[in-house]
Amino acid sequence: MQTGQPSSDAEPRIWGGTTLTERREARRAALLDAALDLIGESGAGAVTMRAVCRKANLTDRYFYESFASRDELLDVLYRQIADEFLEPMTAFAVVDDPTRDRALSEILVDKVLEDPRKSRLFLVEPYSSTGLGQTTIAVMPAFTRLIQDHLFAHIDDPVQRRVAAVTMASGNAGMFSAWLNGTLRATRDQIVDHLVQTIAAYRGMYRG
């Protein structure tokens, strides 16, 4: 007999005021945040399944509920952080305004300074043997395209445009890595000025 009421099997199971899906999402977020804390303290090499579970106060059962391995956790975390960097940069890069270059440079530098844990994973750890090499290779083209399609759109030759974009993206990544690990000593304003001048230098190099 149809009662007009949904089956209880179709209803989310509520426990402690939250659904099963919400609890899973909360555990996943806790694991990711625990991994970030470990990276901030000791680098990505400190991220193991057991260390993350201890930090998040969860058992390994819940780790494998969200991630197949430690490498998958780092992959997910790295991609999330890359998106956090790319989004504000995109908003500034697509604006055709004389002040755009400085605004873009400032937002990038301030993003690097915002959360040392995230910046360490995104900009320092790929240079060590953390298993992030393939993830970095997969993510970086999005940043290169941003530079190529917007900052260097005036360069007519597609090869020159691509070379300039790849060189600037990889050079900036190395610069930020050195800045964050302390081997490059510079102020925020000096880094911003360098980025602005670098963009202008490439534009001048390829101006017809």
C-alpha positions as CSV (number, residue, x, y, z in Angstrom):
1,M,0.0,0.0,0.0
2,Q,1.3,3.4,-1.0
3,T,1.3,5.9,1.9
4,G,2.8,8.9,0.0
5,Q,5.7,8.9,2.5
6,P,9.3,8.3,1.3
7,S,10.8,5.0,2.3
8,S,12.9,5.2,5.4
9,D,15.7,3.5,3.4
10,A,15.9,6.6,1.2
11,E,16.2,9.0,4.1
12,P,19.7,10.1,5.3
13,R,20.7,8.5,8.6
14,I,20.9,11.2,11.2
15,W,23.2,10.8,14.2
16,G,24.3,13.7,16.4
17,G,22.4,16.1,14.2
18,T,24.5,15.2,11.1
19,T,24.0,12.8,8.1
20,L,26.4,10.1,7.2
21,T,27.6,12.1,4.2
22,E,28.2,15.1,6.4
23,R,30.3,13.1,8.8
24,R,32.3,11.6,6.0
25,E,33.0,15.0,4.6
26,A,34.0,16.3,8.0
27,R,36.4,13.4,8.5
28,R,37.9,14.0,5.1
29,A,38.4,17.7,5.8
30,A,40.0,16.8,9.2
31,L,42.5,14.5,7.4
32,L,43.4,17.1,4.8
33,D,43.9,19.7,7.5
34,A,46.0,17.3,9.6
35,A,48.2,16.7,6.6
36,L,48.6,20.4,6.1
37,D,49.7,20.8,9.7
38,L,52.3,18.1,9.3
39,I,53.6,19.7,6.1
40,G,53.9,23.0,7.9
41,E,55.8,21.4,10.8
42,S,58.1,19.0,9.0
43,G,57.4,18.9,5.3
44,A,55.5,16.4,3.1
45,G,57.9,13.7,4.1
46,A,56.2,13.7,7.5
47,V,52.8,12.9,5.9
48,T,52.1,9.2,6.5
49,M,48.7,7.5,7.0
50,R,49.4,6.9,10.7
51,A,50.7,10.4,11.3
52,V,47.7,12.0,9.6
53,C,45.3,9.8,11.6
54,R,47.0,10.6,14.9
55,K,46.9,14.3,14.1
56,A,43.2,14.1,13.1
57,N,42.4,11.8,16.0
58,L,40.9,9.2,13.6
59,T,41.6,5.6,12.9
60,D,43.1,4.2,9.7
61,R,39.6,2.9,8.8
62,Y,38.5,6.5,8.3
63,F,41.6,7.3,6.3
64,Y,40.9,4.6,3.8
65,E,37.3,5.8,3.7
66,S,38.5,8.9,1.9
67,F,41.9,8.1,0.4
68,A,43.4,5.0,-1.2
69,S,46.9,6.0,-0.1
70,R,49.1,8.8,1.3
71,D,50.0,9.8,-2.3
72,E,46.4,10.2,-3.2
73,L,45.8,12.4,-0.2
74,L,48.8,14.6,-1.2
75,D,47.5,14.7,-4.8
76,V,44.1,15.9,-3.7
77,L,45.5,18.4,-1.3
78,Y,47.9,19.8,-3.9
79,R,45.2,20.2,-6.5
80,Q,42.9,22.0,-4.0
81,I,45.7,24.5,-3.1
82,A,46.5,25.0,-6.8
83,D,42.9,26.0,-7.4
84,E,43.1,28.4,-4.5
85,F,46.1,30.1,-6.1
86,L,44.7,30.1,-9.6
87,E,41.2,31.5,-8.9
88,P,42.3,35.0,-7.7
89,M,45.1,35.2,-10.2
90,T,42.6,34.5,-13.0
91,A,40.3,37.3,-11.9
92,F,43.1,39.8,-12.1
93,A,44.9,38.5,-15.2
94,V,41.9,38.7,-17.5
95,V,41.3,42.4,-16.7
96,D,42.9,44.6,-19.4
97,D,44.0,47.5,-17.2
98,P,47.3,49.5,-16.9
99,T,47.4,48.6,-13.2
100,R,46.7,44.9,-13.7
101,D,50.3,43.7,-13.6
102,R,50.9,45.2,-10.1
103,A,47.5,44.0,-8.8
104,L,48.2,40.5,-10.1
105,S,51.7,40.5,-8.6
106,E,50.4,41.7,-5.2
107,I,47.6,39.2,-5.0
108,L,50.0,36.3,-5.9
109,V,52.6,37.4,-3.3
110,D,49.9,37.9,-0.6
111,K,48.5,34.5,-1.4
112,V,51.9,33.0,-0.9
113,L,52.2,34.7,2.5
114,E,48.6,33.9,3.6
115,D,49.1,30.3,4.7
116,P,52.7,29.0,5.1
117,R,51.5,25.4,5.1
118,K,49.8,25.6,1.8
119,S,52.6,27.6,0.2
120,R,55.2,25.1,1.4
121,L,53.3,22.2,-0.2
122,F,52.6,24.1,-3.4
123,L,55.9,25.8,-4.0
124,V,58.6,24.0,-1.9
125,E,57.7,20.4,-1.6
126,P,57.6,19.6,-5.4
127,Y,61.4,20.2,-5.4
128,S,61.9,17.3,-2.9
129,S,61.2,13.6,-3.3
130,T,57.6,13.6,-2.1
131,G,55.9,11.9,-5.0
132,L,54.3,15.1,-6.2
133,G,56.2,15.3,-9.5
134,Q,53.4,14.0,-11.7
135,T,50.8,16.1,-9.9
136,T,52.8,19.2,-10.4
137,I,53.3,18.4,-14.1
138,A,49.5,18.0,-14.4
139,V,48.7,21.2,-12.6
140,M,51.2,23.7,-13.9
141,P,49.8,24.0,-17.5
142,A,46.8,25.9,-16.1
143,F,49.1,28.6,-14.7
144,T,51.2,28.6,-17.9
145,R,48.0,29.1,-20.0
146,L,47.0,32.0,-17.8
147,I,50.2,33.8,-18.5
148,Q,50.3,32.8,-22.1
149,D,46.7,33.8,-23.0
150,H,46.4,37.0,-20.9
151,L,49.8,38.5,-19.8
152,F,51.5,37.7,-23.1
153,A,48.6,37.9,-25.5
154,H,50.5,40.6,-27.5
155,I,53.2,38.2,-28.6
156,D,52.2,37.1,-32.1
157,D,54.5,34.1,-32.5
158,P,52.8,31.2,-30.6
159,V,56.2,29.5,-29.9
160,Q,57.6,32.7,-28.5
161,R,54.5,33.2,-26.4
162,R,54.7,29.7,-25.1
163,V,58.4,29.9,-24.3
164,A,57.9,33.2,-22.4
165,A,55.0,31.8,-20.4
166,V,56.7,28.5,-19.5
167,T,59.9,30.3,-18.6
168,M,58.2,32.9,-16.4
169,A,56.0,30.3,-14.6
170,S,58.9,28.0,-13.8
171,G,61.2,30.8,-12.9
172,N,58.6,32.3,-10.5
173,A,58.0,28.9,-8.9
174,G,61.8,28.6,-8.2
175,M,62.0,32.1,-6.9
176,F,59.1,31.5,-4.5
177,S,60.5,28.2,-3.3
178,A,63.8,29.9,-2.5
179,W,62.0,32.8,-0.8
180,L,60.0,30.4,1.4
181,N,62.9,28.2,2.3
182,G,65.0,31.1,3.3
183,T,67.7,30.9,0.7
184,L,66.4,34.1,-1.0
185,R,66.2,37.1,1.3
186,A,63.8,39.8,0.0
187,T,60.9,41.8,1.2
188,R,57.3,41.5,0.0
189,D,57.6,44.7,-1.9
190,Q,60.9,43.6,-3.6
191,I,59.2,40.4,-4.8
192,V,56.2,42.3,-6.1
193,D,58.4,44.8,-7.9
194,H,60.4,42.0,-9.5
195,L,57.3,40.3,-10.8
196,V,56.0,43.5,-12.3
197,Q,59.4,44.2,-13.9
198,T,59.6,40.6,-15.2
199,I,56.3,40.9,-17.0
200,A,57.4,44.2,-18.6
201,A,60.7,42.7,-19.6
202,Y,59.1,39.9,-21.5
203,R,56.7,42.3,-23.2
204,G,59.6,44.5,-24.3
205,M,61.7,41.5,-25.5
206,Y,59.0,40.3,-27.9
207,R,57.6,43.7,-29.0
208,G,57.6,44.0,-32.7
